[in-house]
Amino acid sequence: MEQLVFRGRVFDGEQTVDDGIVVVDPDSGRVVDSGRRRDVAEPKSARVFAHEGATVLPGMIDAHLHFFGSSTYSLAEWVTVPEAMTALRAVRDMRKLLWAGFTAVRDLGSKAGTYISQAERENVIEGPRVFASSKSLAQTGGDDDLTILPLEISQRLSYSYYCDGPWECRRAVRLCLRDGAEVIKVYASGSFAQGTKPRVQLTVEELKAIVDEAHRVGVKVGAHAYGEIALSNVIEAGVDSIEHGIGLTSELADAAKKKGIYYVPTLSAFYAAKPSANAERDALIKRHLTDDMRLAKEHGLKIACGSDFVGSETEPHGQNYREVVNLARSFGAGTALAAATKVGAELLGLEGGGMLRKGSRADLVMASGDPLQRPEVLAPENILCVVKGGKIYRSP
Ligand SMILES: [Zn+2]
């Protein structure tokens, strides 16, 4: 097949060149070469994409989302929406994500994620490559236990496997792996959904059992953590990424840095949060958007882009670029773009992903404008081309 040539400003995951070019081989699905136009041999016969002022960047990666297939932001709906409906709505969400320039995502807890992932890999549906956790892991009475229901019904409907004690935690990891999980997600605390102060959940012993069981087969663990104690627990247990990570301190940031733990601050939901009657909640959110981000920056934590969007009306898949915009507010556009490309690929374990270098996966986006100046140009309406694995999914 004819090679593809993309001309314009090129952000390769680390560096930017103004008069750049990316050459893609659709047959191998790899980048043949990229760099300055004067340094790269352009094939004589190729399909050329060039647009005044456009930027070519690696396909974006959302390292934290959920395919809940629910129309509202509601735990009751997340657990009661029929699984067939979840999967069908995910078909729509997958298409929207790809159209918006996301070529890989991590689903950190849903009932259908591993099947959505498999369907994409089998070319049954179109969308980003999905690294799914299958269900999440949580203690009984934990973050997504709808406690108004009898326990056995809550467990049957939940998108978490409830586990208590190290051996149940190990078994829950094994259940996820049996489902096809490529990452493990654990709730080490509650969230604001329960209305009160987020509670610490699972013990360090339980968290260590989860991490050990996952790491024995080379699978990473992402931990939901709100509050200093939960953060301290997950760092001690040796998880691979901290999700949300509310309540950082200098000591905790230092410890996370030393262990090479990724930080996925999921800012979008917190920026969108309205003031509530719960002053403690509001103070924690404010602290996350200010002090936590300052500490993460000062300590040089590895930041990955995760929107935590669930596909509801207020958090619709396809608008996930908002997390890049929000990260740019604290870290600058360069770090935000790297979080959504190179660093995200490292965290997911996406081989050859997140970069546009010779031999990289040909997952790329062409956006009108310069996202390094204005990350808002990554909104879906400004995306001109989307290529995944060398195949064009969107073109002008
Ligand atoms: Zn989440």
Residues whose N, C-alpha, C, O or C-beta is under 5 A from the ligand:
A	BS01	ZN	L108 D308
